Amino acid sequence: MRIYLTGFMTSGKSTIGPILANVLGLNFFDLDKEIENEEKLSVVEIFEKKGELYFRNVESSVLEALSQKDNVIISLGGGTIANQKNYELLKQTGKIIYLKVLPGNLYKRLKNKIDRPLFRDLVLGEKEEEDFLDHIKELLEKRRKYYEKADLIIETDFQPIGRTVDLIAKKISYLFNEKN
């Protein structure tokens, strides 16, 4: 069993992932944390010092290694799935669960975070809510075609984490037993 959690940054992948893994008796890996361990730099530092292209190449490499592990839940970075090669690897090696969040809620979660490279300038520049929402919507639109091809889409806006975990856990057995 190999489950990939995808969704926009701050959608809950890194929070829900370890809880879900514990409930299901699986191992948990956070792709961004694995990249940071390998590079000995934070994601922000990698973006600043080596650029997004370098980060995306390392991300693909680490993802490929993690995709060989069994009985795992892997929390992906928000943009991991938007690379066609990564997307194909995900589809071939496991099931994808998309944690879907409305743009307004993403804004509330992102507006003060400086550890998100794609939003750091907006936070530090104290940009208006409208600028944030425009950027969120733009990125969501670019990634939508990948996110919405997930094996399971869970809207997480209006339910507590525990209920989201329970819902996913109930649907996973169906997901892995359905005939392709």
N, C-alpha and C positions, 0 to 999 in steps of 0.2 A: 504494500500500500504506500502510495506516494501522493501527497496532497500539497498543492501549491496555493497559497493565499495571495490574491492580487487585489489591487484597488489603489486609489489615489493615496498620496502621503497623508497620514493621520486618519486613515479609514479604520484603523484598529487591528491591522495585521499582526503587529508585534505584541499587542496586548492579548488578542484572542488566540493567537497561535499557540503559545505555551500552555494556556489553560485547556484548549482543545486537545493538544497532544497529551496532556496529563489525563484527561477524561478518557481518551481512546487508547492509552498505553503506548503511545508512539514517541519517538524522539523529535525534538524541535530544533530547527536551525533558522536563524534570521540572516538572510543573504547580506544585508548591509553590514551586520556585525562580523560575518565571516570575511568580507572584503576588508574591513578595518583591521582585523587580526592579521590577514595576509600582508597588507600594505604597511602596517604599523602607523597608519594615519587615519584620522576621522574622514568621513565622507566629505565634509566641508573642505578639509585640508587637501584631499585628493582633487576635488574640483578646482580649488584655488591654485594649487601648485602644478598639477599635471593636466587639468582640463577635463571637460565632460567626455570627450571621445576616449581618452585614456581610461576614465572610470568605466565607461560602457564596455570597453574591451575586457577589462578585469572582471566586471560583473558577469559577462558571458562565460568567461573561463571558470570562475568560481561556481556559477550555476551549473555548468556542465559536470563538474566534479560532484556537486551535491545531488545531481539527478541520478547518480549511480547508487545512492544509498537507499535502503529499503526501510519500510515502516517509519516514515518520516512525514512531518509537516514542515514545509519551508515557506517562510514569509518572504515574499519578493519585495524589491523596491518598487515604488509607484510606476516607474517607467520601464521596468525590466521586460514586461510582456509586449511592449510596443516595438520591439526589435523582432523582425520576422523570423530570424534564425532561432532566437530565444523562444518565441511563440511555438514554433514547430517542435522544438525540444520538449517544451512543457506538455504539449498535446500528446506526444509520442510516449512520454515516460510517466505520466500521472494524470490526476484530475485537478482541474482549476476551479477554485471558488473565488468569486468576485464579491468583495465587501463594498457595497455601493452606498455612497453618502451624498446628500444634496450639497450643491456648491455653497449655500449659506452656512451650513454646518462645518464644511471644510474651512471656510474663512474664519469662523470662530476658533477653530482648533489651530490654525496656522498663523493668525495675526501677530502673535508675540514670539514665534519660534525662530531663532536665528541658526538652528542646526539643519535647516532645509536649504540646500544650495540654490534651488530654483526659485526660492522666495526670500532669500536672505536680503537682497537689495531692497525689496519692497518693505520688509520689516525695518531695516536700518534706516531707510529713507523716509520712514513714517508716512507711507503712501495712504491714500484714502481707500475706504472699503471698496469703492467701485473699481479701482485699479486692481486690487487683489482679486475681486470676483471676475473681472475680465480675464486675468491671467489664469485663474483656476478653470474657467469655462473653456478657454483656448486649449489648455493642456488636456482637459477632459475630452474635448472634441477630437483631438489628435489620437487619443488612446481608446476612445469609445469602441471602435470596430474590434479591438482586441479584447477589451474588458467584457464586452457583451457576447463574445464567443465562449465564455467560461461554461464549464459543465453545470455550475450552480451559481445563481446570483442571489445574494442575501442583502436585503436593504436593512441597514443597521441604524438608521437615523433615530427611530423612536422606540427602541427597546434596550433594556440593560444588557450589559456584556454577558451575564449568565444566561439570559434567555437566548441570545444570539448563539452562544456555544451549544446550548441544548438543541436548538433548531438545526444547526449544522450537523451535530452528532447524529441526530435522528435521520437526516437525509443522506449521510455518508454511506450507510449500508446499502441503500438503494442505488446510489451512485456507482458503487463498486460491483454491484450484482446485476445491473441492467445489461441486457444483451446489446452488443454493438452491431 
